[in-house]
């Protein structure tokens, strides 16, 4: 299974899969902090191959004291547009969330988006877990995310190498809603990032 996940991760172009330690300064993280007014929520993203159905990447958005994305071994923030600390991305505004999902959806991959409203305590514990997890090595996106969710939902979510298996188990939790995002852009997903105006995003954050 590990070999399959590694191959899928490579095929999707997740060049950031190596465990690279990144630690944004306190000032940048504080300035980027975004507090969403929605309920405490966990959002699991699973990127699936349109041809084989195999899972290629897993990420977890947490809406707790602030909204962050745990993007283990991901390539979305390779240009360091967002403050990042060891695979945790800060400043996840609605625009950033939209760009993140569209970045991963293209003609060869679709994105399964599963949302679960949780108690403030569950959101707090999950937020603390992703922030303290550390940099994630190559091909361990599902393994690291499921490790965290297995601690939050013991006996209901198990640690696994498979993004698809994790999504299937997460779907069994009471209250989970699900949608699938499909887009038909070419495999060169850099255009999504090129069209995104991060400077406008920075100005908007500074104005808040």
Helices and strands as residue ranges (DSSP letters): H 2-11, G 15-17, H 26-32, E 41-49, E 55-63, E 67-70, E 84-85, E 88-89, H 94-104, E 109-117, H 120-133, H 141-152, H 163-171, E 177-181, H 190-195, H 198-207
